[in-house]
Amino acid sequence: MPIGTYYFTKGFLWGTATAAQQVEGRNFNNTWSAWEQEDGRILEGGKAGLACDWWGGRWREDFDRAQAASQNAHRLSIEWSRIQPAPDRWDEEALDHYREMLIGLRERKMTPMVTLHHFSEPLWLAEMGGWENEAVCELFTAFVRKSVSALMPYCRLWVPINEPNVFAFNAYVEGVFPPGKQDVKAALLVLQHMVQAHARAYHVIHELQPEARVGTAIHYRGFQPATWLPVDRWAAKAHHKLFNESFTRALHDGVFDVVYKKAALPEAAGTQDFLGLNYYTNDHVRFNPLAPGAFFTRRFFPEGALLSETGMIAHAPGGLIDAVKWGYRFGVPMIITENGVDDGEDDLRPQYILEHLHALWQVINDNYPIEGYFHWTLVDNFEWERGWTQHFGLWGLDRETQARLRRPSAELYAEICRTNGISSSFVEKYAPQVMQTLFP
């Protein structure tokens, strides 16, 4: 049996990704805190509550765990509603809190990446119409200016908006995120405003910090036609264009072009220094004239696919290769800003990590410019409308005691980070079932 190691490039970023609402706790002034109070909005009636108690200071012990596991980077988000609790008020203590966290990462020799909007915003903004109101672009720009001015001594990697495609779809088409609408026209307006807000943020950040690098974090989902039929191929292509292409393409060429709408946004052209790819799984797409929603389609996983504990994610590492090859067309370096699987028993996760990283190693060796990988996530957290029913953490969480529960995948990922590669010994130890695949 072959013995060896697949090494990654020198200086490769190895980290985990988190989001403020999901880990901080004690957040009472944003759209999600209000959403959680409404019956039926969150699976099993879950509430973020203390979450992982990062606002209470437990980020320190989690950063220690990440450092001890040889992670050299961490992606986190900051909460707009804490920093600007009212339209006419800034909270300097909240900025001090985030400043302390970033200093904590730097002291642990970990590179911070900061996301400025990760699915949540202040209640006062929602009362103004949220992202449907074009005024949000100017308001978001002011928030970015204030936050980056305070935090730029400690960070130079910025993501203005996380997964704008997911936000627009879940909040304005599916209605499972606040404000809970089902209006495609509103979703496209929101997405356009997010392009404009990103563009403004990009220019402000570079004005304040010329050496900064600013990118988006797009959720890439592969859409494969279920059959050779033209209607299935059309349906898959339509999903891809709307979900994957619309936002990112606008940042590249300054044209917002979606199925129902086209607008010139020249200020957005060339406003990404890197492309962040959030990749989890692929879908098969079949045209169905009786299916509700956009494009009259049914999305499903192929028969026999390895599924996560909730059935939400199918193990499809080849899709990460497709994502990278697609992202390459935008002509900027790429970072895998999220990748992971919900798996409380830690049965699938070792295989998922190893096979996805092996796929990533393959495209790096084909000279695709990948600079880092952020696993989702460090500790089990509040997973939006799915509440506490999903377990993405390398570490589990006892919510009553706040104790962290180390999973075998935490050890596996630590060995990968420490080695800057995938060794045959890791595979044999943590996922022997794929040994023949990765080391034939």
Backbone torsions as a table, in degrees:
resi	resn	phi	psi	omega
1	MET	NA	130.6	-177.3
2	PRO	-60.6	145.5	175.4
3	ILE	-122.9	133.1	-179.6
4	GLY	177.4	-175.4	-178.9
5	THR	-140.0	134.7	172.0
6	TYR	-93.2	105.3	-177.4
7	TYR	-88.2	144.4	175.0
8	PHE	-94.8	171.3	-175.5
9	THR	-68.5	152.1	178.2
10	LYS	-62.1	136.5	179.9
11	GLY	82.8	8.4	-180.0
12	PHE	-61.1	136.7	178.9
13	LEU	-84.3	125.5	176.0
14	TRP	-120.0	120.5	-179.2
15	GLY	-157.3	-170.1	171.0
16	THR	-125.5	163.1	-179.3
17	ALA	-119.8	145.1	177.8
18	THR	-141.0	169.2	175.8
19	ALA	-136.5	144.2	-170.8
20	ALA	-54.0	-54.6	-176.5
21	GLN	-60.2	-28.0	-174.4
22	GLN	-84.0	-22.2	-175.2
23	VAL	-122.3	-22.1	-170.6
24	GLU	-73.6	-48.2	-173.0
25	GLY	77.1	167.8	176.7
26	ARG	57.5	37.8	-178.9
27	ASN	-107.7	115.8	-170.0
28	PHE	-124.7	8.0	-170.0
29	ASN	-128.3	21.6	-179.9
30	ASN	-125.0	177.4	-174.9
31	THR	-61.7	-34.0	-178.2
32	TRP	-75.5	-35.0	178.2
33	SER	-62.0	-37.0	177.2
34	ALA	-73.4	-40.0	-178.4
35	TRP	-61.0	-38.7	-178.5
36	GLU	-65.0	-21.6	-178.2
37	GLN	-81.7	-13.6	-178.1
38	GLU	-86.1	132.1	-178.6
39	ASP	-59.4	136.8	173.2
40	GLY	83.0	-0.7	-177.9
41	ARG	-80.0	-33.2	-174.9
42	ILE	-118.2	135.2	178.3
43	LEU	-54.0	134.8	178.9
44	GLU	59.2	20.1	178.0
45	GLY	67.3	23.3	-175.7
46	GLY	-64.8	152.0	174.8
47	LYS	-135.0	148.7	-179.2
48	ALA	-61.7	-41.7	178.6
49	GLY	54.9	-126.8	176.7
50	LEU	-76.9	-15.6	-175.2
51	ALA	51.4	-125.7	177.3
52	CYS	-98.2	9.8	175.2
53	ASP	59.4	36.8	176.4
54	TRP	-68.9	-31.8	178.6
55	TRP	-68.3	-24.0	175.7
56	GLY	-85.9	-1.3	173.4
57	GLY	110.8	-1.9	-177.3
58	ARG	-74.0	-2.8	171.9
59	TRP	-58.5	-30.5	-177.8
60	ARG	-60.4	-48.5	-178.0
61	GLU	-69.8	-33.1	178.1
62	ASP	-71.3	-37.6	174.1
63	PHE	-64.7	-36.4	175.7
64	ASP	-61.5	-41.9	178.5
65	ARG	-62.6	-43.4	179.6
66	ALA	-63.3	-42.6	178.9
67	GLN	-64.4	-44.1	179.5
68	ALA	-62.7	-25.4	178.8
69	ALA	-89.6	13.7	175.2
70	SER	67.9	18.0	172.4
71	GLN	-70.5	136.1	-178.0
72	ASN	-111.8	12.5	-179.3
73	ALA	-157.0	160.3	173.2
74	HIS	-151.6	136.4	175.6
75	ARG	-105.5	123.2	178.5
76	LEU	-133.2	167.1	174.5
77	SER	-119.8	159.5	175.0
78	ILE	-112.3	151.9	-170.8
79	GLU	-99.6	113.6	-178.3
80	TRP	-54.4	-43.5	-174.6
81	SER	-68.2	-22.6	175.5
82	ARG	-77.5	-41.1	-175.0
83	ILE	-76.7	-34.0	177.6
84	GLN	-128.8	78.3	-174.6
85	PRO	-68.4	-18.6	176.3
86	ALA	-144.3	157.5	-176.2
87	PRO	-56.2	-29.5	-175.4
88	ASP	-109.2	21.0	-175.7
89	ARG	-144.0	134.9	174.1
90	TRP	-112.2	142.5	-179.1
91	ASP	-105.0	102.5	-177.5
92	GLU	-68.3	-28.9	178.9
93	GLU	-66.4	-37.1	177.1
94	ALA	-64.6	-41.7	176.5
95	LEU	-63.1	-38.0	176.5
96	ASP	-61.9	-37.8	179.6
97	HIS	-62.1	-47.3	-179.9
98	TYR	-69.2	-34.0	176.6
99	ARG	-61.5	-41.6	179.6
100	GLU	-64.0	-39.4	178.8
101	MET	-63.7	-43.3	-179.7
102	LEU	-67.9	-38.7	174.7
103	ILE	-62.0	-39.4	177.4
104	GLY	-59.3	-40.3	176.3
105	LEU	-66.0	-45.0	-179.1
106	ARG	-62.9	-39.0	178.3
107	GLU	-63.9	-27.4	178.3
108	ARG	-91.5	11.5	179.1
109	LYS	58.3	40.4	177.3
110	MET	-115.6	133.5	-178.9
111	THR	-80.6	122.7	178.6
112	PRO	-84.0	143.5	164.7
113	MET	-122.9	127.3	-174.6
114	VAL	-112.4	126.7	172.1
115	THR	-97.6	133.1	-174.1
116	LEU	-94.3	-24.3	174.3
117	HIS	-139.8	115.8	178.5
118	HIS	-128.4	74.3	171.3
119	PHE	77.3	-8.8	-176.7
120	SER	-126.5	150.0	176.9
121	GLU	-148.0	168.2	-176.0
122	PRO	-64.0	151.3	176.2
123	LEU	-61.1	-36.5	-179.2
124	TRP	-63.5	-31.0	177.3
125	LEU	-71.6	-41.1	177.9
126	ALA	-60.0	-37.7	179.5
127	GLU	-65.6	-20.7	177.0
128	MET	-89.7	0.8	-178.3
129	GLY	106.7	0.5	176.0
130	GLY	56.4	-137.1	-175.3
131	TRP	-77.0	-3.4	173.4
132	GLU	-79.8	-21.4	-179.4
133	ASN	-90.3	121.4	-176.9
134	GLU	-59.3	-21.3	177.6
135	ALA	-60.5	-19.5	-179.9
136	VAL	-59.1	-30.5	-178.1
137	CYS	-61.9	-45.4	179.4
138	GLU	-70.4	-39.4	-179.9
139	LEU	-65.8	-41.8	177.7
140	PHE	-64.6	-39.1	178.8
141	THR	-60.5	-41.5	178.1
142	ALA	-63.5	-41.3	176.9
143	PHE	-61.9	-43.3	179.3
144	VAL	-62.9	-45.3	-179.2
145	ARG	-59.8	-45.5	-179.0
146	LYS	-64.3	-46.2	-174.9
147	SER	-69.4	-46.6	-177.7
148	VAL	-67.5	-37.8	176.9
149	SER	-57.1	-38.0	-178.2
150	ALA	-79.4	-33.0	-169.1
151	LEU	-106.5	-7.0	-172.4
152	MET	-65.6	-21.2	174.8
153	PRO	-63.9	-16.0	-172.3
154	TYR	-117.3	0.2	-176.1
155	CYS	-151.9	142.5	172.8
156	ARG	-133.8	5.5	174.4
157	LEU	-110.4	118.2	-173.2
158	TRP	-128.5	138.4	171.9
159	VAL	-120.7	104.2	-178.9
160	PRO	-58.7	-45.9	-174.4
161	ILE	-137.0	124.3	177.1
162	ASN	-85.4	132.5	171.9
163	GLU	42.0	59.5	178.2
164	PRO	-59.5	-30.1	178.8
165	ASN	-66.5	-41.9	177.6
166	VAL	-66.4	-44.1	-180.0
167	PHE	-58.0	-51.1	-177.8
168	ALA	-62.2	-42.0	-177.8
169	PHE	-69.6	-48.3	-175.2
170	ASN	-72.1	-32.9	-176.4
171	ALA	-87.9	-27.2	-171.1
172	TYR	-125.0	-4.3	175.0
173	VAL	-118.2	-57.7	178.3
174	GLU	-76.2	-31.5	179.0
175	GLY	76.4	22.0	-178.8
176	VAL	-96.9	-10.2	170.8
177	PHE	-107.7	154.4	173.5
178	PRO	-64.3	140.5	12.3
179	PRO	-88.8	8.2	173.2
180	GLY	76.2	35.7	-179.9
181	LYS	-93.3	162.1	173.9
182	GLN	-131.1	78.0	-170.6
183	ASP	-146.6	101.0	-176.9
184	VAL	-60.2	-39.5	179.6
185	LYS	-60.3	-43.1	177.5
186	ALA	-65.0	-38.8	179.7
187	ALA	-60.8	-42.5	-179.2
188	LEU	-69.6	-35.4	175.5
189	LEU	-63.8	-43.9	178.1
190	VAL	-60.2	-44.2	-179.0
191	LEU	-63.4	-40.2	177.2
192	GLN	-63.8	-43.2	178.2
193	HIS	-63.3	-33.7	177.6
194	MET	-68.9	-35.7	172.8
195	VAL	-60.1	-47.0	-178.9
196	GLN	-64.7	-39.9	179.7
197	ALA	-67.2	-41.2	176.2
198	HIS	-59.4	-45.6	-178.1
199	ALA	-60.2	-44.7	178.4
200	ARG	-63.0	-43.2	179.7
201	ALA	-61.2	-43.1	179.3
202	TYR	-55.3	-49.1	-176.2
203	HIS	-68.8	-38.1	178.4
204	VAL	-65.0	-44.9	-179.1
205	ILE	-61.6	-42.9	179.7
206	HIS	-70.6	-28.7	173.6
207	GLU	-64.9	-43.5	-178.5
208	LEU	-76.6	-34.7	-170.5
209	GLN	-142.2	82.5	-174.4
210	PRO	-55.5	-29.8	-177.7
211	GLU	-83.3	-1.9	-178.4
212	ALA	-65.0	157.4	171.5
213	ARG	-122.4	126.6	-173.5
214	VAL	-122.2	130.0	178.9
215	GLY	-144.8	174.0	173.9
216	THR	-100.6	165.9	170.8
217	ALA	-123.4	98.6	-175.7
218	ILE	-97.6	139.2	174.8
219	HIS	-83.2	109.0	177.8
220	TYR	-94.1	124.6	176.6
221	ARG	-125.7	124.9	179.0
222	GLY	-73.7	135.5	177.4
223	PHE	-120.1	108.1	-178.0
224	GLN	-103.9	130.1	175.9
225	PRO	-61.2	135.0	-175.9
226	ALA	-69.1	-27.1	179.7
227	THR	-140.5	-177.5	177.4
228	TRP	-82.4	-5.3	-175.6
229	LEU	-60.7	138.8	-179.5
230	PRO	-55.8	-35.4	-178.7
231	VAL	-68.0	-34.6	176.9
232	ASP	-70.5	-39.6	177.9
233	ARG	-65.3	-39.8	177.3
234	TRP	-62.4	-44.4	-177.8
235	ALA	-62.6	-43.4	179.1
236	ALA	-64.0	-41.7	-179.9
237	LYS	-65.3	-39.5	179.5
238	ALA	-64.7	-43.5	176.7
239	HIS	-60.2	-46.1	-179.3
240	HIS	-60.0	-45.9	-177.2
241	LYS	-64.2	-43.6	-177.6
242	LEU	-73.8	-46.0	-172.1
243	PHE	-82.8	-47.7	-174.4
244	ASN	-88.5	-41.0	-167.0
245	GLU	-86.9	-37.8	-162.3
246	SER	-56.9	-50.2	-177.1
247	PHE	-71.8	-49.5	-174.5
248	THR	-66.9	-39.2	178.2
249	ARG	-62.1	-38.2	179.5
250	ALA	-64.0	-34.4	178.2
251	LEU	-72.7	-20.1	-179.8
252	HIS	-86.8	-48.9	-172.8
253	ASP	-118.1	0.9	175.8
254	GLY	75.9	20.6	177.8
255	VAL	-124.8	120.7	176.1
256	PHE	-91.1	105.8	-171.6
257	ASP	-128.0	104.5	178.7
258	VAL	-122.4	177.4	-171.7
259	VAL	-57.2	-38.9	-174.1
260	TYR	-105.7	0.6	-167.4
261	LYS	-158.2	144.8	175.9
262	LYS	-142.0	133.2	-179.3
263	ALA	-147.3	141.4	175.9
264	ALA	-84.2	124.4	177.7
265	LEU	-129.4	71.3	-173.2
266	PRO	-60.1	-25.8	180.0
267	GLU	-66.6	-17.5	-178.5
268	ALA	-88.5	-15.4	-175.3
269	ALA	-62.4	130.6	176.3
270	GLY	71.5	29.2	-176.5
271	THR	-105.3	42.0	168.4
272	GLN	-144.5	125.2	178.3
273	ASP	-88.1	-20.8	172.8
274	PHE	-149.7	160.2	176.3
275	LEU	-112.0	119.6	174.1
276	GLY	-89.9	128.2	-179.9
277	LEU	-111.0	119.9	171.0
278	ASN	-100.3	110.0	-177.3
279	TYR	-125.2	132.1	177.8
280	TYR	-126.1	-43.1	-172.4
281	THR	-163.7	175.8	175.3
282	ASN	-116.2	159.5	172.6
283	ASP	-122.1	148.9	163.7
284	HIS	-95.1	141.8	-173.4
285	VAL	-123.7	129.6	177.4
286	ARG	-127.8	131.0	176.3
287	PHE	-67.5	133.7	179.7
288	ASN	-146.9	106.9	-175.9
289	PRO	-62.5	-15.5	-179.9
290	LEU	-94.8	-5.0	-176.9
291	ALA	-74.4	138.5	177.0
292	PRO	-75.1	164.4	174.4
293	GLY	88.5	-168.4	-173.6
294	ALA	-72.7	141.3	170.1
295	PHE	69.7	4.2	175.2
296	PHE	50.9	58.8	-176.7
297	THR	-132.1	160.1	171.3
298	ARG	-119.4	129.4	178.6
299	ARG	-107.5	138.6	-176.8
300	PHE	-158.5	166.9	175.6
301	PHE	-96.0	149.2	-179.1
302	PRO	-66.4	152.5	178.7
303	GLU	-60.1	133.9	178.9
304	GLY	88.2	-0.1	179.7
305	ALA	-65.3	144.6	172.4
306	LEU	-73.1	121.8	-174.9
307	LEU	-112.0	152.7	175.3
308	SER	-70.5	174.7	-173.1
309	GLU	-61.7	-28.8	179.0
310	THR	-98.4	-3.2	-177.0
311	GLY	77.3	10.9	-176.5
312	MET	-82.8	-25.9	-175.2
313	ILE	-126.2	131.1	172.1
314	ALA	-101.9	138.1	-179.5
315	HIS	-71.3	107.9	-176.0
316	ALA	-142.6	72.0	-175.8
317	PRO	-62.1	-27.5	177.9
318	GLY	-61.6	-24.9	177.9
319	GLY	-65.3	-27.3	176.8
320	LEU	-67.8	-36.7	175.0
321	ILE	-62.3	-43.7	177.7
322	ASP	-61.1	-41.0	-179.7
323	ALA	-61.5	-45.3	-179.7
324	VAL	-64.5	-43.3	-179.8
325	LYS	-64.8	-36.4	174.6
326	TRP	-65.4	-47.3	-177.9
327	GLY	-63.2	-27.2	-178.3
328	TYR	-60.1	-27.2	-177.1
329	ARG	-66.4	-14.9	-179.0
330	PHE	-87.7	-4.1	168.6
331	GLY	73.2	23.5	177.6
332	VAL	-130.5	158.6	175.0
333	PRO	-59.8	157.3	-178.3
334	MET	-122.3	150.9	173.9
335	ILE	-133.1	133.7	173.5
336	ILE	-79.6	102.8	-172.4
337	THR	-88.2	-14.8	171.0
338	GLU	-155.7	142.6	172.2
339	ASN	-168.6	127.4	-179.7
340	GLY	179.5	-177.5	-175.8
341	VAL	-147.0	142.9	177.2
342	ASP	-80.9	121.0	-169.8
343	ASP	-163.6	82.2	-177.1
344	GLY	-63.5	-29.6	-179.7
345	GLU	-85.8	-9.0	178.7
346	ASP	61.5	36.3	178.8
347	ASP	-86.8	-47.3	-176.8
348	LEU	-87.2	-29.8	-170.3
349	ARG	-56.0	-45.3	179.7
350	PRO	-56.7	-45.3	177.9
351	GLN	-64.4	-42.1	-179.8
352	TYR	-59.1	-48.3	-179.9
353	ILE	-61.2	-51.2	-173.7
354	LEU	-64.1	-43.7	-177.4
355	GLU	-73.4	-33.3	175.9
356	HIS	-69.9	-39.9	178.7
357	LEU	-70.2	-33.3	175.2
358	HIS	-64.8	-40.6	175.7
359	ALA	-61.5	-40.2	178.9
360	LEU	-65.4	-41.9	178.0
361	TRP	-59.5	-38.8	180.0
362	GLN	-60.4	-46.1	-177.3
363	VAL	-73.8	-29.9	174.7
364	ILE	-63.6	-40.0	179.2
365	ASN	-74.6	-10.5	169.9
366	ASP	-93.5	13.8	174.9
367	ASN	72.7	24.8	169.3
368	TYR	-79.1	134.5	-171.1
369	PRO	-82.4	86.3	178.6
370	ILE	-106.3	127.1	-173.7
371	GLU	-105.2	-13.7	-177.6
372	GLY	-176.9	172.2	-176.5
373	TYR	-143.1	125.3	177.5
374	PHE	-117.0	114.6	179.8
375	HIS	-77.7	138.6	171.9
376	TRP	-100.3	110.1	9.0
377	THR	-148.3	-177.3	-177.0
378	LEU	-74.5	-50.5	-176.5
379	VAL	-132.5	143.5	174.6
380	ASP	-48.3	137.8	-176.1
381	ASN	-143.3	-176.0	-178.2
382	PHE	-78.7	111.5	-172.8
383	GLU	-96.1	60.1	171.1
384	TRP	55.6	-132.1	-174.7
385	GLU	-66.7	-12.5	178.6
386	ARG	-92.4	1.1	173.2
387	GLY	55.5	-127.7	-177.4
388	TRP	-102.9	19.3	-175.6
389	THR	-85.4	-8.2	-180.0
390	GLN	-118.6	147.8	-173.2
391	HIS	-129.4	92.5	-177.7
392	PHE	-96.4	-5.7	-169.6
393	GLY	-76.8	145.2	165.0
394	LEU	-64.3	-28.5	174.4
395	TRP	-114.7	137.6	171.3
396	GLY	-79.6	170.8	-178.9
397	LEU	-134.4	125.9	168.0
398	ASP	-89.3	106.9	-171.4
399	ARG	-68.7	-24.2	-179.7
400	GLU	-76.7	-38.9	-176.5
401	THR	-104.8	-10.6	-174.0
402	GLN	65.0	15.1	176.0
403	ALA	-70.7	142.7	175.1
404	ARG	-94.8	138.3	-175.2
405	LEU	-116.7	110.2	-173.6
406	ARG	-71.7	126.4	176.7
407	ARG	-98.7	156.6	177.4
408	PRO	-54.9	-32.6	180.0
409	SER	-63.9	-26.0	175.5
410	ALA	-63.5	-39.9	177.8
411	GLU	-68.3	-43.0	179.4
412	LEU	-59.8	-48.6	-177.5
413	TYR	-65.2	-34.7	177.0
414	ALA	-62.4	-41.8	179.5
415	GLU	-66.0	-37.8	177.5
416	ILE	-64.2	-47.1	-179.8
417	CYS	-62.9	-42.2	-177.8
418	ARG	-65.0	-37.1	-176.4
419	THR	-87.3	-19.8	-170.7
420	ASN	58.6	40.8	-178.8
421	GLY	179.9	-179.7	179.4
422	ILE	-113.9	114.5	-179.3
423	SER	-96.0	148.0	175.9
424	SER	-59.7	-29.9	178.9
425	SER	-67.4	-35.2	177.0
426	PHE	-64.7	-44.3	-177.8
427	VAL	-62.9	-45.8	-179.0
428	GLU	-63.0	-33.6	-177.5
429	LYS	-79.6	-43.7	-169.7
430	TYR	-103.1	-25.8	-178.7
431	ALA	-148.9	63.6	-175.4
432	PRO	-60.4	-20.4	-179.1
433	GLN	-66.4	-17.1	179.2
434	VAL	-110.8	10.9	179.9
435	MET	-56.9	-45.8	-177.6
436	GLN	-66.9	-30.6	179.2
437	THR	-72.6	-44.4	-174.9
438	LEU	-85.4	-28.9	179.4
439	PHE	-130.9	69.0	-177.0
440	PRO	-68.5	NA	NA
